[in-house]
Amino acid sequence: MSRAIMLIPIYTNVGLQSVTLGLIRAIEREGLRVKFFRPIIQNNKSDCIFNQYTLIPINQSLNIKVVESILSSNKQDILIEEIISQYYFNSKNTEIVLIEGLTTKYHFSISLNYEIAKAINAEIVFVMSKGNRSSLQIKEHIKFILNNFGGIKNKNIVGIIVNKINAPIKQQDYICYDYSESFNNEHKFTENSDKNFTKLFENIPLPILGYIPWSYNLIKIRALDICNHLNANIVNKGDIKTRRIKSIILCAYSLTNIVKYFHPGALLVTSADRPEVIIAICLAVMNGIEIAAILLTGNYQVNESIIKLCEHAFQTGLPVFMVDSNTWQTSLNLQKLNIKIPADDTYRIEKTQDYIANFINANWIKSLTSISKPIDHLSPPAFRYKLTELARKAKKCIILPEGNEPRTIKAATICVERQIANCILLGCSDDIKNIAKSQGFNLNIGVKIIDPNSIKEKYVSRLVELRKNKGMTTVVAREQLEDNIVLATMMLENNEVDGVVSGAVHTTAHTIRPALQIIKTSPNSSLISSVFFMLLPEQVLVYGDCAINPDPNPMQLAEIAIQSADSAKAFGIEPRIAMISYSTGDSGIGSDVEKVRKATILAQRKRPDLMIDGPLQYDAALIEDVARSKAPNSKVAGKATVFIFPDLNTGNTTYKAVQRSANLISIGPMLQGISKPVNDLSRGASVDDIIYTIALTAVQSTQTIK
C-alpha cells in the first residue's frame, strides 16, 4: 500500500509548489517511486509542472468551483468519496504519494484538508514561511492549526517545513519582486540565521523537517516568461527562451544616469520613443555586456534606421519585445508577475528540486523507506469506497421487496447507474413507474421491476417443502407469499437473486424472520448473528450482536465474536476484538462478567490467529489513555475495532445511543452465519444508507461464511 503524505500550507504564499518539487527529489534520491496528487485544482490556469509525477491527469482533478458547489449543498461525503476513489484507484503501484493541500484562501480549507487527510490516512506535513510574523504569532497560529487537526495527539501529524527563510518581505507576506531593485543582493543563509530560526521554533511541539533559505537564483525567470506575462509583441526573438533576468531596470532617467545599470542579466525597460537609450543598450551589448532583454513601452513605432543600427546587437541573441502600456503602467504590471515555475522551464525545475532537497531533514526522508506504514483504522470514506468497489467487482443482483418505496427506488437507480449492483424492485409495475416519474427517477437505465402477482404461485410448493416440519400447508404458503419479503427470500433460496435488502418500511423482525426460517445457517455456523458497521468521524467500528440474539451463552458469544471478526476483515477492517462488559479484566465479579470471560477464552482457543481480549469496558476498549490505566498489557485495549456486546439489550442500546448522539451513519444489521445474505435497513434510512447496504449485501454474497 502507498504511503500518503499531505502537504498543507498554513499561511498564504508559502511556496508549496517549490517545496513539493524539492521533496520529490529528496524522496527520489532514496530510490523510492513517488507520485504527486492534486485532489482539487485551485485556479483555472493550466499547470503541468508535475506531469511526469502526477497520480492522475491534472484535468481530472476536481475544480474548486465544483468543490464549492458541492460543499454549499452539504454533500461533503460525496466530495471526499470522489477524492478517495481517485487516490486508491491510481496509487496501487506507487510507494509514496505527495498530496497537495488547499491554500488558506478558502474559508473551508482547514476543515476540508483535515477530512481529506483523515480519509486517506495521510501523514500530515505543514508548510509555512515566517514572513514578517513574530515568534509569538507563529506559535499561536501553529497551536490554532494543531487544534483544528486533532491536536498534538494526532499521530499522523509528522512535522513542519519552513520555507523562504530570509526572503525579502513586503506587505501581506508577498515576496518582494519589485524588479526595479537588483537581484544581485543575494540573501545568504548563514550559521547565525540557522541559530536564529532554531531558536524561533524551539518551543513549537512539532519536528522541523526542513529549513529552506530563500534564494534569488531560483527566481531568475526567462525573458520569455515576462513577455508572456505582459502579452507583449516580439520585435526580435533572439534567445528569449534561455536568457535569464537578474534585475529589471526602468530606464526613466537621463541617459547618463541609466548606463551605470547596464549589467549582465538586466531587463532594461524603456519607452520606444527614446532611440538614444535603445542605441546605448545595443552599444553595451556589442561591447560584451550580455543584457538579458529590452522591453519597449508605449507601442511607438521604432524608426527603421534605428532598427538597422541595432541589427548586429540583435544578432547576438538580444530579445526585444514591446507593450502598449506606458513605462509607469508597465512597471505596475511587472510587480504582478507570478514567479511560479512554468512547466516548460526544465532548468529552473531541476535547480529548484536539487536546491530544496538539500534542506529537507535526511533522517525523515530515510524513514520513508519503511513503506508499509501501519494503518490503525479504516476511515469512513475509505470504507465506503472499498465497499462500493468490491460491489462493482462482484456484479451481483439484489432484490428490494419494498419496491414502491421512494427512497428504495432512488437507491436502486443510483446503484444501477454506478454499477454497484443490478437491482430488482418487487412491486406493482404501474405504481413504481408512477412514483419514479413523480420523483424524477430514471428507471430506464436498467432497473428491473417484477410484479409479485406474476410469480408467487411458483414458490408455493417449495415453501411447503421447506416448512413442512412446521406444519406448513398450501393455503398458509399462499398467504405468506402475499408478503413481498417472504417472496423475495424464496427467490434468494432458489438462486434467482444474490441477496435481499429490506426494512425501509418494515421492522427488523419482519425482514429477518423469513431468512431465519427459509435460508438458515451456513454449514460451519451454529447460529445467526448480526453486526453494524458504525461510521464514526475518524474510523469504522464493528458492533455485534445488536439485532438477533437476546442473551447468548458463552459458546454463542464466542462464535459471534469470531463471525464479527471475519466480517470486519472481509471489508478491510483489521479485527481487534473487544469482549465488552461492565468491568475490565479481573476487577469485577458476577455471572454477567463471568460469561464474557468464558466467551473470551473459548474464542481465543478456537481462533488463536485473532486478537481477542476481554472482559473490557467500552472506554478501555476504545480510548488509549483509559486502556493504559485499566488494561496496560492488552494488545486490544485502546485500539479495538470490533466490539462484542454481552447481550442484545446492551448492544442495541449502545449502537442507537452512539448513532443518534454522534449523528453518524450505521450500516446494518448485516446477518452473519446465514447461508445467503439478507440485510435489514432502519426505517429512517436515507438513500445513501440503502445504497451502502445494497453494496454490502452484494459483497457478502461473494464470500464463504465460516
C-alpha positions as CSV (number, residue, x, y, z in Angstrom):
1,M,0.0,0.0,0.0
2,S,1.2,3.5,-0.8
3,R,2.4,5.8,1.9
4,A,0.5,9.1,1.6
5,I,2.0,12.4,2.7
6,M,-0.2,15.5,2.6
7,L,1.5,18.9,2.3
8,I,-0.8,21.5,3.9
9,P,0.1,25.2,3.7
10,I,-0.8,27.1,6.9
11,Y,-0.2,30.6,5.5
12,T,-0.6,32.2,2.1
13,N,2.4,32.2,-0.4
14,V,4.5,29.6,1.4
15,G,6.0,28.3,-1.9
16,L,4.1,25.0,-1.8
17,Q,5.0,24.2,-5.4
18,S,8.7,24.5,-4.8
19,V,8.6,22.6,-1.6
20,T,6.8,19.8,-3.3
21,L,9.3,19.7,-6.1
22,G,12.2,19.5,-3.7
23,L,10.6,16.9,-1.6
24,I,10.0,14.8,-4.7
25,R,13.7,15.0,-5.5
26,A,14.7,14.1,-1.9
27,I,12.5,11.0,-2.0
28,E,13.8,10.0,-5.4
29,R,17.3,10.1,-4.0
30,E,16.3,7.3,-1.7
31,G,15.3,5.2,-4.7
32,L,11.6,5.4,-4.0
33,R,8.8,5.7,-6.5
34,V,6.9,8.9,-5.8
35,K,3.8,10.5,-7.3
36,F,2.0,13.8,-6.9
37,F,-1.7,14.0,-6.3
38,R,-3.7,17.2,-6.6
39,P,-7.2,16.4,-5.5
40,I,-8.5,19.9,-6.2
41,I,-7.5,22.4,-8.9
42,Q,-7.4,25.8,-7.3
43,N,-7.1,28.0,-10.3
44,N,-8.1,27.9,-14.0
45,K,-4.6,28.1,-15.3
46,S,-3.1,25.0,-16.7
47,D,-0.2,23.8,-14.6
48,C,1.6,20.8,-16.0
49,I,4.8,21.2,-13.9
50,F,4.1,17.8,-12.2
51,N,3.1,16.0,-15.4
52,Q,5.8,13.4,-15.1
53,Y,4.9,12.7,-11.4
54,T,1.2,13.1,-11.4
55,L,-1.0,10.4,-10.0
56,I,-3.9,11.4,-12.2
57,P,-4.0,13.9,-15.1
58,I,-4.5,17.4,-13.7
59,N,-7.6,17.9,-15.8
60,Q,-9.2,15.0,-13.9
61,S,-8.9,16.8,-10.6
62,L,-11.9,18.5,-9.1
63,N,-12.3,22.2,-9.9
64,I,-12.5,24.5,-6.9
65,K,-15.8,25.9,-8.3
66,V,-17.3,22.4,-8.3
67,V,-16.0,21.8,-4.8
68,E,-17.6,25.0,-3.5
69,S,-20.9,24.0,-5.1
70,I,-20.8,20.5,-3.5
71,L,-19.9,21.9,-0.1
72,S,-22.7,24.5,-0.3
73,S,-25.1,21.6,-0.9
74,N,-23.9,20.0,2.3
75,K,-22.6,17.0,0.4
76,Q,-19.0,16.8,1.7
77,D,-19.2,13.0,1.9
78,I,-19.7,12.7,-1.8
79,L,-16.7,15.0,-2.4
80,I,-14.5,13.0,-0.1
81,E,-15.5,9.7,-1.7
82,E,-14.7,11.1,-5.1
83,I,-11.2,12.1,-3.9
84,I,-10.8,8.7,-2.2
85,S,-11.8,6.9,-5.3
86,Q,-9.2,8.8,-7.4
87,Y,-6.5,8.2,-4.9
88,Y,-7.0,4.5,-4.2
89,F,-7.6,3.6,-7.9
90,N,-4.4,5.2,-9.1
91,S,-2.0,4.7,-6.2
92,K,-1.7,0.9,-6.3
93,N,1.9,0.7,-7.7
94,T,3.3,3.8,-6.1
95,E,5.4,3.8,-2.9
96,I,5.0,7.4,-1.9
97,V,2.2,9.8,-2.8
98,L,2.6,13.5,-2.1
99,I,-0.9,15.2,-1.8
100,E,-1.3,18.9,-2.3
101,G,-3.5,20.6,0.3
102,L,-5.7,23.5,-0.3
103,T,-4.3,27.0,0.3
104,T,-5.6,29.1,3.1
105,K,-7.6,31.5,0.9
106,Y,-10.8,29.5,1.3
107,H,-12.9,29.5,4.5
108,F,-13.3,25.7,4.3
109,S,-9.6,25.0,3.7
110,I,-8.7,23.8,7.1
111,S,-11.6,21.5,7.7
112,L,-11.5,20.1,4.1
113,N,-7.7,19.5,4.3
114,Y,-8.3,17.6,7.6
115,E,-11.1,15.5,6.2
116,I,-9.0,14.5,3.1
117,A,-6.0,13.6,5.2
118,K,-8.2,11.5,7.6
119,A,-9.9,9.8,4.7
120,I,-6.7,8.7,3.0
121,N,-4.9,8.1,6.3
122,A,-2.2,10.5,5.1
123,E,0.7,11.7,7.2
124,I,0.4,15.5,7.6
125,V,3.3,17.9,6.9
126,F,2.5,21.6,7.4
127,V,4.3,24.1,5.2
128,M,4.9,27.7,6.2
129,S,7.0,30.7,5.7
130,K,8.0,33.1,8.5
131,G,7.0,36.3,6.7
132,N,7.1,39.3,9.0
133,R,5.4,37.4,11.9
134,S,6.9,37.4,15.4
135,S,7.8,34.2,17.2
136,L,4.6,34.6,19.4
137,Q,2.4,35.0,16.4
138,I,3.8,31.9,14.8
139,K,3.5,29.8,17.9
140,E,-0.1,30.9,18.4
141,H,-1.0,30.1,14.8
142,I,0.6,26.7,14.9
143,K,-1.3,26.0,18.1
144,F,-4.6,27.0,16.3
145,I,-3.8,24.8,13.4
146,L,-2.9,21.8,15.5
147,N,-6.2,22.2,17.4
148,N,-8.1,22.0,14.1
149,F,-6.2,18.9,13.1
150,G,-7.0,16.7,16.1
151,G,-4.3,18.2,18.4
152,I,-0.8,17.1,19.2
153,K,-2.2,13.6,19.9
154,N,-2.9,13.1,16.2
155,K,-0.2,10.6,15.3
156,N,-0.5,11.4,11.6
157,I,0.9,14.9,12.1
158,V,4.6,14.4,11.2
159,G,6.1,17.9,11.3
160,I,6.5,21.2,9.6
161,I,8.7,22.6,6.8
162,V,9.7,26.2,6.9
163,N,10.3,27.8,3.5
164,K,11.5,31.2,2.2
165,I,13.8,31.9,5.2
166,N,15.3,35.4,4.9
167,A,13.1,36.3,1.9
168,P,12.6,40.0,1.3
169,I,9.0,40.6,2.5
170,K,6.6,43.4,1.9
171,Q,3.0,43.8,3.0
172,Q,0.6,40.8,3.1
173,D,3.5,38.4,3.2
174,Y,4.1,38.6,-0.5
175,I,7.7,38.1,-1.7
176,C,9.1,41.4,-2.9
177,Y,9.7,41.1,-6.5
178,D,9.7,44.7,-7.4
179,Y,12.3,44.2,-10.1
180,S,13.4,47.8,-10.0
181,E,15.6,46.5,-7.2
182,S,18.6,44.5,-8.2
183,F,18.6,40.7,-7.8
184,N,22.3,40.8,-7.1
185,N,21.9,41.4,-3.3
186,E,21.6,37.7,-2.6
187,H,20.3,36.9,0.9
188,K,22.6,34.3,2.5
189,F,21.6,31.7,5.0
190,T,24.4,32.0,7.5
191,E,25.2,30.0,10.6
192,N,23.7,32.8,12.6
193,S,20.5,32.6,10.6
194,D,20.3,28.9,11.4
195,K,20.7,29.6,15.1
196,N,18.0,32.3,15.0
197,F,15.5,30.1,13.2
198,T,16.2,27.2,15.5
199,K,15.6,29.4,18.5
200,L,12.4,30.8,16.9
201,F,10.9,27.3,16.6
202,E,12.4,25.7,19.7
203,N,9.1,25.7,21.7
204,I,6.9,24.5,18.9
205,P,5.6,20.9,19.6
206,L,6.4,19.7,16.1
207,P,9.6,18.4,14.5
208,I,11.0,20.8,11.9
209,L,11.5,18.7,8.8
210,G,13.2,21.4,6.7
211,Y,14.6,24.9,6.9
212,I,14.7,26.2,3.3
213,P,16.5,29.6,2.8
214,W,15.4,32.0,0.2
215,S,17.5,32.0,-3.0
216,Y,17.3,34.6,-5.7
217,N,18.9,32.1,-8.1
218,L,15.7,30.1,-8.0
219,I,13.5,33.0,-9.3
220,K,15.7,34.0,-12.2
221,I,12.9,33.9,-14.7
222,R,13.3,33.9,-18.5
223,A,12.7,36.8,-20.8
224,L,10.0,34.6,-22.3
225,D,8.1,34.5,-19.0
226,I,7.9,38.3,-18.8
227,C,7.0,38.5,-22.5
228,N,4.1,36.0,-21.9
229,H,3.0,37.8,-18.6
230,L,2.7,41.1,-20.4
231,N,1.3,39.6,-23.6
232,A,4.0,41.6,-25.4
233,N,4.7,41.6,-29.1
234,I,8.1,40.3,-30.1
235,V,10.3,42.7,-32.0
236,N,13.4,40.4,-32.0
237,K,13.1,36.9,-30.7
238,G,16.8,36.2,-30.1
239,D,17.4,33.9,-27.1
240,I,14.1,34.7,-25.5
241,K,13.7,31.2,-24.2
242,T,17.1,31.0,-22.4
243,R,18.0,34.5,-21.3
244,R,17.5,34.8,-17.5
245,I,16.5,38.0,-15.7
246,K,18.7,39.0,-12.8
247,S,17.3,42.5,-12.4
248,I,14.8,44.8,-14.0
249,I,15.8,48.4,-14.6
250,L,13.3,51.2,-15.5
251,C,15.2,53.5,-17.9
252,A,13.2,56.6,-16.9
253,Y,16.1,58.9,-16.3
254,S,18.6,60.7,-18.4
255,L,21.0,58.5,-20.4
256,T,24.0,59.4,-18.2
257,N,22.1,58.2,-15.1
258,I,20.9,55.0,-16.8
259,V,24.1,53.5,-18.2
260,K,25.5,52.6,-14.8
261,Y,22.7,50.0,-14.6
262,F,23.7,48.2,-17.8
263,H,24.7,44.9,-16.1
264,P,24.7,41.3,-17.4
265,G,21.2,39.8,-16.9
266,A,19.4,43.1,-16.7
267,L,16.0,43.6,-18.4
268,L,16.0,47.2,-19.5
269,V,12.6,48.8,-19.7
270,T,12.4,52.0,-21.9
271,S,9.9,53.9,-23.9
272,A,10.0,53.0,-27.6
273,D,10.3,56.7,-28.4
274,R,13.7,57.0,-26.8
275,P,16.1,56.0,-29.5
276,E,19.2,57.2,-27.6
277,V,18.5,54.7,-24.9
278,I,17.9,51.8,-27.3
279,I,21.2,52.6,-29.2
280,A,23.1,52.9,-25.9
281,I,21.9,49.5,-24.8
282,C,22.9,48.0,-28.1
283,L,26.4,49.5,-27.8
284,A,26.7,47.9,-24.4
285,V,25.8,44.6,-25.9
286,M,28.3,45.0,-28.7
287,N,30.9,45.7,-26.0
288,G,30.3,42.4,-24.4
289,I,27.7,43.1,-21.7
290,E,25.1,40.4,-22.0
291,I,21.9,42.4,-21.4
292,A,19.1,39.9,-20.8
293,A,16.4,41.7,-22.9
294,I,14.9,45.0,-23.9
295,L,11.3,45.8,-23.1
296,L,9.9,48.7,-25.1
297,T,6.8,50.5,-23.8
298,G,4.2,52.9,-25.3
299,N,3.7,51.0,-28.6
300,Y,5.6,53.7,-30.5
301,Q,6.8,52.8,-34.0
302,V,10.7,52.4,-33.8
303,N,12.4,54.1,-36.7
304,E,13.7,51.7,-39.3
305,S,17.1,53.4,-39.3
306,I,17.4,52.8,-35.6
307,I,16.5,49.1,-36.1
308,K,19.2,48.9,-38.7
309,L,21.8,50.5,-36.4
310,C,20.9,47.9,-33.8
311,E,20.9,44.9,-36.1
312,H,24.3,43.5,-35.0
313,A,23.3,43.7,-31.4
314,F,20.1,41.9,-32.2
315,Q,22.1,39.1,-33.9
316,T,23.9,38.4,-30.6
317,G,20.6,36.9,-29.3
318,L,19.3,40.0,-27.6
319,P,15.5,39.6,-27.1
320,V,13.3,42.7,-27.7
321,F,9.6,42.9,-27.1
322,M,7.0,45.7,-26.9
323,V,3.9,46.5,-24.9
324,D,1.1,49.1,-25.5
325,S,1.2,50.5,-21.9
326,N,3.5,53.3,-20.8
327,T,6.5,52.7,-18.6
328,W,4.7,53.5,-15.3
329,Q,1.8,51.2,-16.0
330,T,4.3,48.5,-17.3
331,S,6.2,48.7,-14.0
332,L,3.0,48.1,-12.1
333,N,2.2,45.1,-14.3
334,L,5.6,43.7,-13.7
335,Q,5.0,43.7,-10.0
336,K,2.1,41.4,-10.5
337,L,4.3,38.8,-12.2
338,N,3.8,35.3,-10.8
339,I,7.2,33.8,-10.0
340,K,5.9,30.2,-10.0
341,I,8.0,28.0,-12.2
342,P,6.5,27.4,-15.7
343,A,6.1,23.8,-16.7
344,D,8.5,24.1,-19.7
345,D,11.3,25.7,-17.7
346,T,13.2,22.5,-17.0
347,Y,16.3,24.4,-15.9
348,R,14.5,26.1,-13.1
349,I,12.7,22.9,-12.1
350,E,15.9,21.0,-11.8
351,K,17.6,23.8,-10.0
352,T,14.8,24.1,-7.5
353,Q,14.5,20.4,-6.9
354,D,18.2,20.0,-6.2
355,Y,18.4,23.1,-4.0
356,I,15.4,22.4,-1.8
357,A,16.1,18.7,-1.5
358,N,19.4,19.6,0.3
359,F,17.5,21.3,3.1
360,I,15.0,18.6,3.9
361,N,15.7,16.5,7.0
362,A,17.7,13.5,5.8
363,N,16.6,11.2,8.7
364,W,13.0,11.8,8.0
365,I,13.5,11.0,4.3
366,K,15.3,7.8,5.1
367,S,12.4,6.8,7.4
368,L,10.1,6.8,4.4
369,T,11.9,3.8,3.1
370,S,9.8,1.8,5.6
371,I,6.9,2.0,3.1
372,S,4.3,-0.1,4.9
373,K,3.2,2.4,7.4
374,P,0.7,0.6,9.6
375,I,-2.9,1.6,9.3
376,D,-4.6,1.6,12.7
377,H,-8.0,2.2,11.3
378,L,-10.1,2.5,8.2
379,S,-11.7,5.9,7.6
380,P,-15.4,6.0,6.8
381,P,-14.8,7.4,3.2
382,A,-12.2,4.7,2.6
383,F,-14.6,2.1,3.9
384,R,-17.4,3.4,1.6
385,Y,-15.0,3.5,-1.4
386,K,-13.8,-0.1,-0.7
387,L,-17.3,-1.3,-0.2
388,T,-18.6,0.1,-3.5
389,E,-15.5,-1.0,-5.4
390,L,-15.9,-4.6,-4.1
391,A,-19.6,-4.5,-5.0
392,R,-18.8,-3.4,-8.6
393,K,-16.4,-6.2,-9.0
394,A,-19.0,-8.7,-7.6
395,K,-21.6,-7.8,-10.2
396,K,-24.5,-9.2,-8.1
397,C,-28.2,-8.9,-8.3
398,I,-30.0,-7.7,-5.2
399,I,-33.8,-7.8,-4.8
400,L,-35.6,-5.0,-3.0
401,P,-39.1,-6.3,-1.8
402,E,-40.2,-2.7,-0.8
403,G,-40.2,-1.8,-4.5
404,N,-42.7,1.0,-4.3
405,E,-40.9,2.9,-1.5
406,P,-39.4,6.2,-2.9
407,R,-36.1,6.0,-1.2
408,T,-35.6,2.4,-2.3
409,I,-36.5,3.3,-5.9
410,K,-34.0,6.1,-5.9
411,A,-31.3,3.9,-4.3
412,A,-31.9,1.2,-6.9
413,T,-31.5,3.7,-9.8
414,I,-28.2,5.0,-8.3
415,C,-26.8,1.5,-7.7
416,V,-27.5,0.5,-11.3
417,E,-26.2,3.8,-12.7
418,R,-23.0,3.5,-10.7
419,Q,-22.8,-0.3,-11.4
420,I,-22.8,-1.1,-7.7
421,A,-25.3,-3.9,-8.3
422,N,-28.2,-5.0,-10.5
423,C,-31.4,-4.2,-8.7
424,I,-34.9,-5.7,-8.8
425,L,-37.8,-3.8,-7.4
426,L,-40.6,-6.1,-6.3
427,G,-44.0,-4.5,-6.6
428,C,-46.7,-3.3,-8.9
429,S,-45.1,-2.0,-12.0
430,D,-47.5,0.8,-12.6
431,D,-47.2,2.1,-9.0
432,I,-43.4,2.0,-9.1
433,K,-43.2,3.8,-12.5
434,N,-45.7,6.5,-11.3
435,I,-43.6,7.1,-8.2
436,A,-40.4,7.2,-10.2
437,K,-41.9,9.7,-12.7
438,S,-43.2,12.0,-9.9
439,Q,-39.8,11.9,-8.2
440,G,-37.7,12.3,-11.4
441,F,-36.0,8.9,-11.1
442,N,-34.9,7.2,-14.3
443,L,-35.8,3.5,-14.3
444,N,-34.8,3.1,-18.0
445,I,-31.1,2.7,-17.0
446,G,-31.6,-1.0,-16.3
447,V,-33.6,-1.2,-13.1
448,K,-35.8,-4.4,-13.3
449,I,-39.4,-4.5,-11.9
450,I,-41.1,-7.7,-11.1
451,D,-44.8,-7.8,-10.2
452,P,-45.2,-10.3,-7.3
453,N,-48.6,-11.4,-8.5
454,S,-47.0,-12.8,-11.7
455,I,-44.5,-15.1,-9.9
456,K,-45.6,-16.0,-6.4
457,E,-47.6,-19.1,-7.3
458,K,-44.4,-20.9,-8.5
459,Y,-42.9,-20.8,-5.0
460,V,-45.9,-22.3,-3.1
461,S,-44.8,-25.9,-3.3
462,R,-41.2,-25.1,-2.5
463,L,-42.2,-23.2,0.6
464,V,-44.4,-26.0,1.7
465,E,-41.5,-28.4,1.3
466,L,-39.1,-26.2,3.3
467,R,-41.5,-25.6,6.2
468,K,-43.4,-28.9,6.2
469,N,-41.9,-29.9,9.6
470,K,-43.5,-26.7,11.0
471,G,-46.9,-27.6,9.7
472,M,-46.8,-25.5,6.5
473,T,-49.8,-26.1,4.2
474,T,-50.5,-24.8,0.6
475,V,-53.1,-22.4,1.9
476,V,-50.7,-20.9,4.5
477,A,-47.9,-20.8,2.0
478,R,-50.0,-18.8,-0.5
479,E,-51.0,-16.5,2.4
480,Q,-47.3,-16.0,3.4
481,L,-46.2,-15.3,-0.1
482,E,-48.5,-12.3,-0.2
483,D,-45.7,-10.8,1.8
484,N,-43.1,-9.4,-0.6
485,I,-40.3,-10.1,1.9
486,V,-41.1,-13.8,2.1
487,L,-41.4,-13.9,-1.7
488,A,-38.0,-12.2,-2.1
489,T,-36.5,-14.6,0.4
490,M,-37.8,-17.5,-1.7
491,M,-36.3,-16.1,-4.8
492,L,-33.0,-15.9,-2.9
493,E,-33.3,-19.5,-1.8
494,N,-34.0,-20.5,-5.4
495,N,-30.7,-18.7,-6.5
496,E,-32.6,-16.3,-8.7
497,V,-31.1,-13.3,-6.9
498,D,-27.9,-12.9,-4.8
499,G,-29.2,-11.0,-1.8
500,V,-32.2,-9.3,-0.2
501,V,-32.3,-5.8,1.3
502,S,-35.4,-4.6,3.1
503,G,-36.6,-2.7,6.2
504,A,-37.2,0.8,5.0
505,V,-40.8,0.4,6.0
506,H,-40.7,-2.8,7.9
507,T,-39.4,-3.9,11.3
508,T,-36.1,-5.8,11.7
509,A,-38.1,-8.8,12.8
510,H,-40.3,-8.7,9.7
511,T,-37.2,-8.5,7.4
512,I,-35.1,-11.2,9.2
513,R,-37.7,-13.8,10.2
514,P,-38.2,-15.3,6.7
515,A,-34.5,-15.6,6.3
516,L,-34.1,-17.4,9.6
517,Q,-37.0,-19.8,8.6
518,I,-36.0,-20.3,5.0
519,I,-32.3,-19.6,4.3
520,K,-31.0,-20.8,7.7
521,T,-27.4,-21.1,8.8
522,S,-24.3,-21.9,6.8
523,P,-22.7,-25.3,7.3
524,N,-20.0,-24.2,9.6
525,S,-22.2,-22.0,11.8
526,S,-24.3,-22.9,14.8
527,L,-26.2,-19.6,15.0
528,I,-27.1,-16.4,13.0
529,S,-25.9,-13.1,14.4
530,S,-25.5,-9.6,13.2
531,V,-23.1,-6.7,13.0
532,F,-23.4,-3.0,12.4
533,F,-20.7,-1.0,10.7
534,M,-20.5,2.2,12.7
535,L,-19.1,5.0,10.6
536,L,-17.5,7.3,13.2
537,P,-15.9,10.6,12.1
538,E,-12.4,9.1,12.0
539,Q,-12.8,5.4,11.8
540,V,-15.2,2.5,11.2
541,L,-16.1,0.2,14.1
542,V,-17.9,-3.1,14.0
543,Y,-20.6,-3.7,16.7
544,G,-22.0,-7.2,17.3
545,D,-24.6,-8.6,18.1
546,C,-27.1,-5.7,18.2
547,A,-30.1,-7.2,16.5
548,I,-30.6,-11.0,16.8
549,N,-29.5,-12.9,19.9
550,P,-31.2,-11.7,23.2
551,D,-28.9,-13.4,25.7
552,P,-26.2,-15.6,24.1
553,N,-24.4,-18.1,26.3
554,P,-20.5,-18.1,26.4
555,M,-20.2,-20.5,23.5
556,Q,-22.6,-18.5,21.4
557,L,-20.9,-15.2,22.4
558,A,-17.5,-16.7,21.3
559,E,-19.0,-17.6,17.9
560,I,-20.5,-14.1,17.5
561,A,-17.0,-12.7,18.2
562,I,-15.4,-14.9,15.5
563,Q,-18.1,-14.2,12.9
564,S,-17.8,-10.5,13.5
565,A,-14.0,-10.6,13.2
566,D,-14.3,-12.4,9.9
567,S,-16.9,-9.9,8.7
568,A,-14.6,-7.0,9.6
569,K,-11.7,-8.5,7.9
570,A,-13.7,-9.1,4.7
571,F,-14.4,-5.4,4.5
572,G,-10.9,-4.2,5.0
573,I,-11.0,-3.6,8.8
574,E,-8.2,-5.1,10.8
575,P,-10.1,-7.0,13.5
576,R,-9.0,-6.3,17.1
577,I,-11.9,-7.8,19.1
578,A,-13.0,-6.4,22.5
579,M,-15.4,-8.5,24.5
580,I,-17.4,-5.8,26.3
581,S,-18.5,-5.9,29.9
582,Y,-19.2,-3.6,32.8
583,S,-15.7,-4.3,34.2
584,T,-12.2,-4.7,32.9
585,G,-10.0,-7.7,33.4
586,D,-10.3,-9.2,36.9
587,S,-11.7,-6.1,38.5
588,G,-15.4,-7.3,38.6
589,I,-17.2,-10.4,39.6
590,G,-20.7,-11.7,38.8
591,S,-22.4,-14.0,36.3
592,D,-22.5,-11.4,33.5
593,V,-18.8,-10.7,33.7
594,E,-18.0,-14.4,34.0
595,K,-20.0,-15.1,30.9
596,V,-17.8,-12.6,28.9
597,R,-14.6,-14.0,30.5
598,K,-15.5,-17.6,29.4
599,A,-16.5,-16.5,25.9
600,T,-13.2,-14.7,25.6
601,I,-11.3,-17.9,26.5
602,L,-13.4,-20.0,24.1
603,A,-12.9,-17.6,21.2
604,Q,-9.1,-17.3,21.8
605,R,-8.8,-21.1,21.8
606,K,-10.9,-21.6,18.7
607,R,-9.2,-18.8,16.7
608,P,-5.6,-18.1,18.1
609,D,-4.9,-16.1,14.9
610,L,-7.2,-13.3,16.1
611,M,-6.5,-10.6,18.6
612,I,-9.3,-11.0,21.2
613,D,-9.4,-9.7,24.7
614,G,-12.0,-9.3,27.5
615,P,-13.7,-8.5,29.6
616,L,-13.1,-4.9,28.7
617,Q,-15.2,-1.8,29.5
618,Y,-16.2,0.2,26.5
619,D,-13.9,3.1,27.3
620,A,-11.0,0.8,28.0
621,A,-11.5,-0.8,24.6
622,L,-11.7,2.4,22.6
623,I,-9.6,5.1,24.4
624,E,-5.8,4.6,24.7
625,D,-5.4,6.8,27.8
626,V,-8.0,4.7,29.6
627,A,-6.5,1.5,28.3
628,R,-3.1,2.4,29.7
629,S,-4.5,2.6,33.3
630,K,-7.1,-0.2,33.1
631,A,-5.5,-2.8,30.8
632,P,-1.9,-1.8,30.3
633,N,-0.9,-5.3,28.9
634,S,-3.7,-5.7,26.5
635,K,-3.0,-5.7,22.7
636,V,-6.6,-4.8,22.1
637,A,-7.5,-2.2,24.7
638,G,-7.5,1.3,23.3
639,K,-7.3,0.0,19.8
640,A,-10.3,-2.2,19.4
641,T,-12.2,-2.2,16.1
642,V,-14.7,-5.0,16.8
643,F,-16.9,-4.6,19.9
644,I,-18.8,-7.7,21.0
645,F,-21.6,-6.9,23.5
646,P,-22.7,-9.4,26.1
647,D,-26.4,-9.3,25.2
648,L,-29.0,-7.7,22.9
649,N,-30.1,-5.2,25.4
650,T,-26.6,-3.7,25.8
651,G,-25.7,-4.0,22.1
652,N,-28.8,-2.4,20.7
653,T,-28.9,0.4,23.2
654,T,-25.2,1.2,22.7
655,Y,-25.5,1.3,18.9
656,K,-28.5,3.5,18.9
657,A,-27.0,5.8,21.5
658,V,-23.8,6.2,19.6
659,Q,-25.6,6.6,16.2
660,R,-28.0,9.2,17.4
661,S,-25.7,11.1,19.7
662,A,-22.9,11.4,17.2
663,N,-25.3,11.7,14.2
664,L,-23.4,9.2,12.2
665,I,-24.2,6.6,9.6
666,S,-24.5,3.0,10.6
667,I,-24.8,0.2,8.0
668,G,-26.7,-2.9,9.1
669,P,-27.6,-5.0,10.7
670,M,-25.7,-7.4,8.4
671,L,-26.5,-11.0,9.2
672,Q,-23.7,-13.4,9.8
673,G,-23.7,-17.2,9.8
674,I,-26.5,-17.3,7.3
675,S,-26.1,-19.3,4.0
676,K,-27.2,-16.3,1.8
677,P,-27.2,-12.6,2.5
678,V,-30.4,-10.9,3.8
679,N,-29.9,-7.5,5.3
680,D,-32.1,-5.0,7.2
681,L,-32.5,-1.2,7.0
682,S,-33.5,1.2,9.6
683,R,-37.0,2.7,8.9
684,G,-35.3,6.1,9.0
685,A,-32.7,5.0,6.4
686,S,-31.5,7.6,3.9
687,V,-31.0,6.9,0.3
688,D,-27.2,6.6,1.0
689,D,-27.9,4.1,3.8
690,I,-29.8,1.9,1.3
691,I,-27.1,2.2,-1.4
692,Y,-24.4,1.1,1.0
693,T,-26.5,-1.7,2.4
694,I,-27.1,-2.9,-1.2
695,A,-23.3,-2.8,-1.8
696,L,-22.6,-4.6,1.4
697,T,-25.1,-7.3,0.5
698,A,-23.6,-7.7,-2.9
699,V,-20.1,-8.1,-1.4
700,Q,-21.3,-10.5,1.2
701,S,-22.8,-12.8,-1.4
702,T,-19.3,-13.4,-2.8
703,Q,-17.9,-14.7,0.5
704,T,-17.9,-18.1,2.0
705,I,-19.1,-17.6,5.5
706,K,-17.0,-19.6,8.0
